[in-house]
Amino acid sequence: MKKKLLIAAALLLLVAAVGAYFCWPVRLLPAGEDLGELEIAYLEHSAEGGELSSLSERYRLTPDMPEYAEALELLQMSRCRPKLGTFLGRGSIGGAYRLMTICASTGDSVMLTEVGEVSVNGRVYRCQAKPLLHAIRGLLASVPQLTV
């Protein structure tokens, strides 16, 4: 009887731990840290009329720019949640036609997509990042693009 009770308690504890892992929110970028410059790359692929086309834009935001503060605030207040691929160490995202990669000088990186997944420092999480991707892209409208 005692053994069955211990096994049941251990299983309940395991289920609670797994549930907590998959429900625990994760920040896209650490808050309260000096992240330095942000390098942003936006890629968009489309197949209109049977022809493939792509758009590529690159930007650099520095701490003295007003867009930097707004983009950083959006990224630091956004949260994502782990998924099974996060637990298994999956780092790639597939099926995204629009994606934005943001790299901080500290080495932190975020990849936003429209497919319900984000990559934070090389690990995939679930997140509805489509509104965030479009909000940051809107901020970048007044920032000059980098030339390759």
C-alpha positions as CSV (number, residue, x, y, z in Angstrom):
1,M,0.0,0.0,0.0
2,K,2.8,2.4,0.9
3,K,4.7,1.5,-2.2
4,K,1.7,2.2,-4.5
5,L,1.2,5.6,-2.7
6,L,4.8,6.6,-3.3
7,I,4.7,5.6,-7.0
8,A,1.4,7.6,-7.4
9,A,3.0,10.6,-5.7
10,A,6.1,10.4,-7.9
11,L,4.0,10.2,-11.1
12,L,1.9,13.1,-9.9
13,L,5.1,15.1,-9.2
14,L,6.5,14.2,-12.7
15,V,3.3,15.3,-14.4
16,A,3.3,18.6,-12.5
17,A,7.0,19.2,-13.4
18,V,6.4,18.5,-17.1
19,G,3.3,20.7,-17.1
20,A,5.2,23.5,-15.4
21,Y,8.0,23.3,-17.9
22,F,5.7,23.6,-20.9
23,C,3.7,26.5,-19.3
24,W,6.6,28.5,-18.0
25,P,7.0,31.8,-20.1
26,V,10.4,32.6,-21.5
27,R,11.5,36.2,-22.5
28,L,12.6,36.7,-26.1
29,L,15.4,39.0,-24.9
30,P,16.7,39.5,-21.3
31,A,15.3,42.5,-19.6
32,G,17.4,45.1,-17.7
33,E,20.6,44.3,-19.5
34,D,22.6,46.5,-21.9
35,L,22.3,44.6,-25.1
36,G,24.3,47.0,-27.3
37,E,23.5,47.4,-30.9
38,L,20.8,45.3,-32.6
39,E,21.4,43.9,-36.1
40,I,18.1,43.1,-37.8
41,A,17.6,41.1,-41.0
42,Y,14.2,40.7,-42.6
43,L,13.6,38.1,-45.3
44,E,10.4,37.6,-47.3
45,H,9.9,34.9,-49.9
46,S,6.9,34.6,-52.2
47,A,5.7,32.7,-55.2
48,E,3.4,34.9,-57.2
49,G,2.2,33.7,-60.5
50,G,4.5,30.7,-60.4
51,E,7.7,32.8,-60.0
52,L,9.8,32.9,-56.9
53,S,10.8,36.3,-55.5
54,S,12.5,37.4,-52.4
55,L,13.0,40.5,-50.4
56,S,16.0,41.0,-48.1
57,E,16.5,44.0,-45.8
58,R,19.2,44.7,-43.1
59,Y,19.1,47.3,-40.4
60,R,21.3,48.4,-37.4
61,L,19.7,50.0,-34.4
62,T,21.9,51.7,-31.9
63,P,21.0,52.7,-28.3
64,D,20.8,56.4,-29.2
65,M,17.9,55.8,-31.8
66,P,14.3,56.1,-30.7
67,E,13.4,53.0,-32.7
68,Y,16.0,51.0,-30.7
69,A,14.1,51.7,-27.4
70,E,10.7,50.8,-28.9
71,A,12.0,47.6,-30.5
72,L,13.8,46.6,-27.4
73,E,10.7,47.2,-25.2
74,L,8.6,45.1,-27.6
75,L,11.1,42.3,-27.6
76,Q,11.7,42.3,-23.8
77,M,8.0,42.4,-22.9
78,S,7.1,39.5,-25.3
79,R,7.0,35.9,-24.0
80,C,7.1,32.5,-25.6
81,R,6.5,29.0,-24.2
82,P,8.6,25.9,-24.6
83,K,7.4,23.0,-26.8
84,L,8.5,19.5,-27.3
85,G,11.1,20.6,-29.8
86,T,12.5,22.9,-27.2
87,F,12.9,20.1,-24.8
88,L,14.5,17.9,-27.5
89,G,16.9,20.7,-28.5
90,R,15.4,21.4,-31.9
91,G,16.7,24.6,-33.3
92,S,15.3,25.0,-36.8
93,I,12.0,26.5,-38.0
94,G,10.4,25.4,-41.2
95,G,7.7,26.7,-43.4
96,A,8.2,30.5,-42.8
97,Y,7.8,32.8,-45.7
98,R,8.5,35.9,-43.7
99,L,11.2,35.9,-41.0
100,M,13.1,38.4,-39.0
101,T,16.4,37.7,-37.2
102,I,17.5,40.1,-34.5
103,C,21.0,39.8,-33.1
104,A,22.3,41.8,-30.1
105,S,25.9,42.7,-29.5
106,T,25.8,40.5,-26.4
107,G,25.3,37.4,-28.6
108,D,21.6,37.0,-27.8
109,S,19.5,36.3,-30.9
110,V,15.8,36.0,-31.8
111,M,14.2,34.7,-35.0
112,L,10.6,35.8,-35.5
113,T,8.3,34.0,-38.0
114,E,4.6,34.0,-38.9
115,V,4.2,30.3,-38.3
116,G,3.7,30.3,-34.6
117,E,7.3,29.6,-33.7
118,V,10.3,31.7,-32.6
119,S,13.9,30.8,-32.1
120,V,15.6,32.2,-29.0
121,N,19.3,31.7,-28.9
122,G,19.0,28.7,-31.2
123,R,16.1,26.9,-29.4
124,V,12.6,26.8,-30.8
125,Y,9.6,28.0,-28.8
126,R,5.9,28.5,-29.6
127,C,4.8,32.1,-29.8
128,Q,2.4,34.2,-31.9
129,A,5.1,36.4,-33.2
130,K,3.3,37.6,-36.4
131,P,2.1,40.9,-34.7
132,L,5.5,41.5,-33.2
133,L,7.3,40.9,-36.5
134,H,5.0,43.4,-38.2
135,A,5.3,46.0,-35.4
136,I,9.1,45.9,-35.5
137,R,9.0,46.1,-39.3
138,G,6.8,49.2,-39.0
139,L,9.4,50.8,-36.6
140,L,12.1,50.1,-39.2
141,A,10.3,52.1,-41.9
142,S,12.1,55.3,-40.8
143,V,15.5,53.6,-40.4
144,P,18.0,53.5,-43.3
145,Q,18.8,50.1,-44.6
146,L,22.3,48.7,-44.5
147,T,24.0,48.1,-47.8
148,V,25.5,44.6,-48.3
